[in-house]
Amino acid sequence: MPTRTNPQSRPQRAALFVDYDNVYTVLHAQDTERAPHALAMRIIDKVRRYLEEGDDTPTVFARAYADFATLPNAEPGEAESELYEQGFAPQTTPTAVQLNASEQHLTADVIHLLHERPDITSIVIVTGDRPYLPLARAIRERGVRPLVAAVHPPQGDAIGPYLEEETYLDARNMLGSTTRDALNSRERANRPSRRRTRDSAPPAQQEPIDDPILRATIEVTEEFFGQYDEVYLTPLLRKISEELGEGYDPKALVSDLEAAGAVWLEKRDGYPYDYTVLIVNEEHEDVQKILDDYYRERTFGGYSNGTPAEEASADPDDSEAPYGPVQPSSLDEYAEDEYEEDAYDDDLDADPEPDLEDDRAEESDPYA
């Protein structure tokens, strides 16, 4: 039997399994004015980019499952062709044999892959409203990271004690705000309002940050996620562990920074479930010094051109200046795509039946 090594000591590789039958059916039931295939492909694309750009985990295996001939209002051959072009192996799962044939076939293939591909470090499932809880637990028991992107992910106690809540991503958060709101308008009408666990204000109490590891944690956060006002907690914890090593507990480091008032955590309203973000308190005196030192070192150490203010004051003709800035993080490109999504969604509101494929073609190609 193939053996698995420590995930931290081997290249990160993902296998992506899409319960396309379930994703398409759920999207079609929620919003008949938008083409469910186009929305499904946008979710799939964002999941793959999340892995590759945000998590440094390329997808090396991809399959999608559906009874393509029976999908409601689907163009014959459209889904199979585009999935194939995107590197997927479409798997036809006839519902005449079994209604949840796509779920059963997907599960069997995941179990087979767990035994045959020890190089896979993450198994990602894209689904509509099927939680795949037993399968996610089985994946984790084999030492592989499970991640389930669902249009309707399970919440809280439904996940159980053997999985972290971060195992599940709300797939609708990967769409533009207008499309996401349209998909959730029916649910929000009957859903009680949620409150964040804390107000969006920096902590009043501040303590000095003397521990060099805590200072390094802030630097890691700035280096990899500094372009964001809010940082998704799960990718941040993973990146801290990768950069600082296994000897440090990333959750404990974040907790210590929170106690010092250098960061704070908030629950954000998800669709339909909440998620956790980290916010760096740039009003903290030591945080300001750490960030100033970080950009000063990068500016004059030859790594990048530093902050915008330092770039503006630098002499472009100085022969001692760095050769050039490092390439911008691919996460910046992802954020720009999110901006384009909102414009795309505004077009959808103006015209309920646009040509989605034309809009998708205008987006920048490369996200995770």
QUIMOHU-V234515 format. One record per residue. N is the residue number from 1. RES is the residue in one letter. SS is DSSP state (~ for helix, > for strand, _ for the rest). PHI is phi in whole degrees, 0 to 359 (NA if undefined). PSI is psi as a letter, one per 20 degrees, with the letter a starting at -180 (999 if undefined). Layout:
# QUIMOHU-V234515
n:res:ss:phi:psi
N:RES:SS:PHI:PSI
N:RES:SS:PHI:PSI
This chain:
# QUIMOHU-V234515
n:res:ss:phi:psi
1:M:_:NA:p
2:P:_:300:q
3:T:_:257:q
4:R:_:251:q
5:T:_:258:r
6:N:_:301:p
7:P:~:302:h
8:Q:~:285:i
9:S:~:256:j
10:R:_:227:q
11:P:_:299:q
12:Q:_:275:p
13:R:>:222:q
14:A:>:241:q
15:A:>:248:p
16:L:>:247:p
17:F:>:242:p
18:V:>:244:o
19:D:_:279:m
20:Y:~:298:h
21:D:~:304:g
22:N:~:286:g
23:V:~:299:g
24:Y:~:299:g
25:T:~:297:g
26:V:~:293:g
27:L:~:296:g
28:H:~:296:h
29:A:~:289:h
30:Q:~:276:h
31:D:_:211:n
32:T:_:280:i
33:E:_:277:h
34:R:_:252:q
35:A:_:289:o
36:P:~:297:h
37:H:~:295:g
38:A:~:297:g
39:L:~:295:g
40:A:~:298:g
41:M:~:292:h
42:R:~:294:g
43:I:~:297:g
44:I:~:300:g
45:D:~:297:g
46:K:~:292:h
47:V:~:297:g
48:R:~:295:h
49:R:~:290:h
50:Y:~:302:g
51:L:~:293:g
52:E:~:285:g
53:E:~:263:h
54:G:~:269:h
55:D:_:237:j
56:D:_:54:l
57:T:_:231:n
58:P:>:290:q
59:T:>:273:p
60:V:>:247:i
61:F:>:210:p
62:A:>:214:p
63:R:>:221:q
64:A:>:226:q
65:Y:>:234:p
66:A:>:188:q
67:D:_:269:n
68:F:~:301:h
69:A:~:287:i
70:T:~:249:j
71:L:_:295:p
72:P:_:295:p
73:N:_:60:k
74:A:_:272:q
75:E:_:286:p
76:P:_:304:p
77:G:_:80:i
78:E:~:297:g
79:A:~:295:g
80:E:~:300:g
81:S:~:296:g
82:E:~:290:h
83:L:~:299:g
84:Y:~:297:g
85:E:~:297:h
86:Q:_:271:j
87:G:_:94:j
88:F:_:269:q
89:A:>:258:o
90:P:>:294:p
91:Q:>:243:o
92:T:>:280:p
93:T:_:234:n
94:P:_:298:p
95:T:_:286:i
96:A:_:295:h
97:V:_:279:g
98:Q:_:202:p
99:L:_:299:h
100:N:_:259:l
101:A:~:300:h
102:S:~:296:g
103:E:~:296:g
104:Q:~:293:g
105:H:~:295:g
106:L:~:300:g
107:T:~:299:g
108:A:~:298:g
109:D:~:292:h
110:V:~:296:g
111:I:~:299:g
112:H:~:298:g
113:L:~:295:h
114:L:~:302:h
115:H:~:274:h
116:E:~:256:i
117:R:_:234:m
118:P:_:292:i
119:D:_:282:i
120:I:_:282:p
121:T:_:256:h
122:S:>:221:p
123:I:>:242:p
124:V:>:245:p
125:I:>:241:p
126:V:>:253:p
127:T:>:215:r
128:G:_:267:f
129:D:_:232:j
130:R:_:268:p
131:P:_:283:h
132:Y:_:53:k
133:L:~:299:g
134:P:~:300:h
135:L:~:292:g
136:A:~:299:h
137:R:~:294:g
138:A:~:297:h
139:I:~:299:g
140:R:~:295:h
141:E:~:298:h
142:R:_:273:j
143:G:_:82:j
144:V:_:248:q
145:R:>:280:p
146:P:>:269:q
147:L:>:216:p
148:V:>:239:o
149:A:>:261:o
150:A:>:234:q
151:V:_:294:h
152:H:_:232:n
153:P:_:286:q
154:P:_:290:r
155:Q:_:224:q
156:G:~:54:c
157:D:~:298:h
158:A:~:295:h
159:I:_:284:h
160:G:_:87:r
161:P:_:279:i
162:Y:_:262:i
163:L:_:229:q
164:E:_:277:q
165:E:~:299:h
166:E:~:289:i
167:T:~:298:h
168:Y:>:252:p
169:L:>:249:q
170:D:>:278:o
171:A:~:297:h
172:R:~:289:h
173:N:~:291:i
174:M:~:269:i
175:L:_:260:r
176:G:_:296:q
177:S:~:298:h
178:T:~:291:g
179:T:~:297:g
180:R:~:299:g
181:D:~:297:h
182:A:~:295:h
183:L:~:294:h
184:N:~:254:j
185:S:~:299:h
186:R:~:293:h
187:E:~:288:g
188:R:~:294:h
189:A:~:297:h
190:N:_:250:j
191:R:_:253:p
192:P:_:294:q
193:S:_:291:q
194:R:_:249:q
195:R:_:252:q
196:R:_:288:q
197:T:_:289:h
198:R:_:216:q
199:D:_:286:q
200:S:_:278:m
201:A:_:216:q
202:P:_:298:q
203:P:_:299:q
204:A:_:286:h
205:Q:_:270:p
206:Q:_:230:p
207:E:_:240:q
208:P:_:298:q
209:I:_:249:n
210:D:_:260:h
211:D:_:290:p
212:P:~:298:h
213:I:~:289:h
214:L:~:294:h
215:R:~:295:h
216:A:~:295:h
217:T:~:296:g
218:I:~:295:h
219:E:~:296:g
220:V:~:298:g
221:T:~:299:g
222:E:~:290:g
223:E:~:295:g
224:F:~:259:i
225:F:~:225:j
226:G:_:295:i
227:Q:_:281:i
228:Y:_:251:q
229:D:_:288:h
230:E:_:232:q
231:V:>:243:p
232:Y:>:301:p
233:L:~:292:g
234:T:~:297:g
235:P:~:298:h
236:L:~:295:g
237:L:~:301:g
238:R:~:294:g
239:K:~:292:h
240:I:~:300:g
241:S:~:297:g
242:E:~:294:g
243:E:~:279:h
244:L:~:263:i
245:G:_:100:r
246:E:_:288:i
247:G:_:287:i
248:Y:_:237:p
249:D:_:273:o
250:P:~:298:h
251:K:~:294:h
252:A:~:293:h
253:L:~:296:g
254:V:~:297:h
255:S:~:297:g
256:D:~:294:g
257:L:~:294:h
258:E:~:294:g
259:A:~:296:h
260:A:_:278:i
261:G:_:79:j
262:A:_:279:h
263:V:>:218:r
264:W:>:213:q
265:L:>:253:q
266:E:>:222:q
267:K:>:271:p
268:R:>:253:q
269:D:_:292:o
270:G:_:261:a
271:Y:_:232:n
272:P:_:259:j
273:Y:_:243:r
274:D:_:275:r
275:Y:>:216:r
276:T:>:252:p
277:V:>:234:q
278:L:>:249:p
279:I:>:237:p
280:V:>:279:p
281:N:_:274:n
282:E:_:285:i
283:E:_:275:i
284:H:_:291:p
285:E:~:300:g
286:D:~:289:h
287:V:~:298:g
288:Q:~:301:g
289:K:~:294:g
290:I:~:298:g
291:L:~:292:h
292:D:~:299:g
293:D:~:296:h
294:Y:~:298:g
295:Y:~:286:h
296:R:~:293:g
297:E:~:296:g
298:R:~:292:h
299:T:~:290:g
300:F:~:263:i
301:G:_:266:i
302:G:_:89:j
303:Y:_:269:h
304:S:_:199:r
305:N:_:273:j
306:G:_:74:b
307:T:_:289:r
308:P:~:302:h
309:A:~:295:g
310:E:~:291:h
311:E:~:296:h
312:A:~:293:h
313:S:~:273:i
314:A:_:286:q
315:D:_:275:o
316:P:_:295:i
317:D:_:264:i
318:D:_:293:p
319:S:_:291:i
320:E:_:274:i
321:A:_:291:q
322:P:_:301:q
323:Y:_:297:h
324:G:_:170:r
325:P:_:289:q
326:V:_:295:q
327:Q:_:297:p
328:P:_:298:q
329:S:_:302:q
330:S:~:296:i
331:L:~:293:h
332:D:~:299:g
333:E:~:297:h
334:Y:~:297:g
335:A:~:296:h
336:E:~:296:h
337:D:~:297:h
338:E:~:297:h
339:Y:~:297:g
340:E:~:294:h
341:E:~:299:g
342:D:~:298:g
343:A:~:296:h
344:Y:~:300:g
345:D:~:292:h
346:D:~:300:h
347:D:~:297:h
348:L:~:297:h
349:D:~:293:h
350:A:~:289:h
351:D:_:226:o
352:P:_:293:i
353:E:_:228:m
354:P:_:278:r
355:D:_:276:n
356:L:~:295:h
357:E:~:295:h
358:D:~:295:g
359:D:~:296:g
360:R:~:294:h
361:A:~:292:h
362:E:~:278:i
363:E:_:289:q
364:S:_:286:p
365:D:_:275:q
366:P:_:297:999
367:Y:_:NA:999
368:A:_:NA:999
